[in-house]
Each structure stands twice: as structure tokens, then as C-alpha cells.
Amino acid sequence: MLAIVDVSVFYISRIILFFIATMFIFKALQAVDLTKIFKKNSADQIRFLFMIIAVILGYLFVDAIVSLFESLNNLL
């Protein structure tokens, strides 16, 4: 099938957008106040939890967006 854009462009954009999205999601998650759930002086655990959640959400967000563009590329 003839595609407009090469597949390697989507691989590269997936990697670059993953780091960008993860950074923005991590910054957004820091606005959430979880001090009522965790004990005092547990900032390291909260930060670790936010990092894990940011990586997961970043991957899901980027995968959804890039997959959409890949399918649009295959349709054209």
C-alpha cells in the first residue's frame, strides 16, 4: 500500500513525543495534593508514584495520537 509518510517518521515522533508528554503530565500531576493520603515526610514516595503514572499516561497519550496519524496515513 502506498503511504504518504514513511513509517520511520512515526517511530521517531513516538519517541520524541513520549518524553515531551511525560514531562508535561508529570508537571500537571504535581498540582494534585496527596498529602492527605500519604504520611508526613513521604515526598519521595509521592514523587515516585507521580513518575510512574506520568510514564504510563505519557505512553498511552502518545500511542493514541501517533496511531491515529498512522491510520490516517494508511488511508490516504
Protein Blocks (a to p, Z undefined) as FASTA:
>chain_A
ZZfbdfklmmmmmmmmmmmmmmmmmmmmmmpccklmmcehilmmmmmmmmmmmmmmmmmm
mmmmmmmmmmmmmmZZ
